[in-house]
Amino acid sequence: MHIHISLDDGVPIYRQIVNQIKYQVAAGQLLPDEELPPIRTLAEQLLVTPNTIVRAYGELERDNVVRKRRGAGTYIAGGGSPLAREERRRILAGRADQLLAEARQMNFGLNDILDLLRERDSALGVEASKEAAHG
């Protein structure tokens, strides 16, 4: 698990941790029943107080993203988070908003963007097929 903390973006550190763990669950980078680092270990790695990690893990538990096992650690909720699909959609919506805003600044219309996305999807599909054939 990799978490990057930014002191410059104005988002509270515990919230950055929550958001990044939710993203990693939604992206399949953290799997059901996978153990998260112990509170003290993660606090030392991120150079934050253990209370920050306790707060982040507590919020993740309230959102049913993780579950705690007394004396055995904190684990990604079995069966995946019920927020996983919603979280993936939220992430993609944010990226779509960024793409649309940039495209408008460059005087590209929606049809131009859709054409570009179709081209890129096709190109990525060809690349994936080549990798599978050579893998």
C-alpha positions in Angstrom: 0.0 0.0 0.0 1.4 3.4 -1.0 0.1 6.7 0.4 1.4 10.1 -0.4 0.7 13.0 2.0 0.7 16.5 0.7 1.0 19.3 3.3 0.2 21.9 0.6 -3.2 21.0 -0.8 -5.3 22.1 2.2 -6.9 18.6 2.7 -6.6 17.3 6.2 -4.0 14.4 6.4 -6.5 11.9 7.8 -8.8 12.7 4.8 -5.9 12.2 2.4 -5.3 8.8 3.9 -9.0 7.9 3.7 -9.3 9.0 0.1 -6.2 7.2 -1.0 -7.3 3.9 0.7 -10.8 4.2 -0.8 -9.2 4.8 -4.2 -6.9 1.8 -3.9 -9.9 -0.4 -2.8 -12.0 0.8 -5.7 -9.1 0.3 -8.2 -8.5 -3.3 -6.9 -5.1 -2.4 -5.6 -6.2 -3.4 -2.1 -8.2 -6.6 -1.9 -10.8 -8.0 0.5 -9.2 -9.4 3.7 -5.9 -7.7 2.9 -4.4 -6.4 6.1 -3.6 -2.7 6.4 -0.4 -1.6 8.2 -0.6 -1.3 12.0 -1.4 2.2 13.2 2.0 2.9 14.7 3.8 1.5 11.6 1.8 3.6 9.2 2.1 6.7 11.4 5.9 6.2 11.4 6.0 5.7 7.6 3.9 8.8 6.9 5.5 10.9 9.7 2.2 11.7 11.3 0.8 11.0 14.8 -0.9 7.7 15.5 -4.1 9.6 16.3 -4.2 10.7 12.6 -4.2 7.0 11.5 -6.7 6.1 14.2 -9.1 8.8 12.8 -8.6 7.6 9.2 -9.1 3.9 10.0 -12.1 4.8 12.1 -13.8 6.7 9.2 -12.9 3.8 6.9 -14.6 1.4 9.3 -17.7 3.6 9.6 -17.9 3.6 5.7 -17.5 -0.3 5.7 -14.3 -0.1 3.7 -12.3 -1.8 6.5 -13.1 -3.9 9.5 -11.1 -4.3 12.7 -10.3 -7.6 14.3 -9.6 -7.1 18.0 -5.9 -7.7 18.6 -5.4 -8.8 15.0 -5.3 -5.6 13.0 -7.4 -3.8 10.4 -8.5 -5.5 7.1 -10.1 -4.5 3.9 -13.8 -5.5 4.3 -14.6 -8.9 2.9 -16.5 -9.0 -0.4 -15.2 -5.6 -1.2 -16.4 -2.2 -0.1 -20.0 -1.4 -0.9 -18.6 2.0 -1.9 -16.2 0.5 -4.5 -18.4 1.1 -7.5 -19.6 4.5 -6.3 -16.0 5.5 -5.5 -14.8 4.5 -8.9 -17.6 6.4 -10.5 -16.7 9.5 -8.4 -13.1 9.3 -9.4 -13.9 9.0 -13.1 -16.4 11.8 -12.9 -13.7 14.1 -11.5 -11.3 13.1 -14.3 -14.1 13.7 -16.8 -14.8 17.1 -15.4 -11.1 17.9 -15.8 -11.0 16.7 -19.4 -14.1 18.6 -20.3 -12.8 21.8 -18.7 -9.5 21.5 -20.6 -11.2 20.6 -23.9 -13.4 23.7 -23.6 -10.4 25.9 -23.0 -8.9 24.5 -26.2 -12.2 25.0 -28.1 -13.0 21.3 -28.5 -16.6 20.2 -28.5 -18.2 17.2 -27.0 -18.2 15.3 -30.3 -14.5 16.0 -30.7 -13.9 14.5 -27.2 -16.0 11.5 -27.9 -14.2 10.8 -31.1 -10.8 11.1 -29.3 -12.0 8.7 -26.6 -13.1 6.2 -29.2 -9.7 6.5 -30.9 -7.8 6.0 -27.7 -10.0 3.1 -26.6 -9.4 1.4 -29.8 -5.6 2.1 -29.6 -5.5 0.8 -26.0 -7.4 -2.3 -27.1 -4.9 -3.1 -29.8 -2.0 -2.5 -27.4 -3.6 -4.9 -24.8 -4.1 -7.5 -27.5 -0.4 -7.3 -28.5 0.7 -7.6 -24.9 -1.5 -10.6 -24.3 -0.1 -12.3 -27.5 3.5 -11.7 -26.5 3.0 -12.3 -22.7 
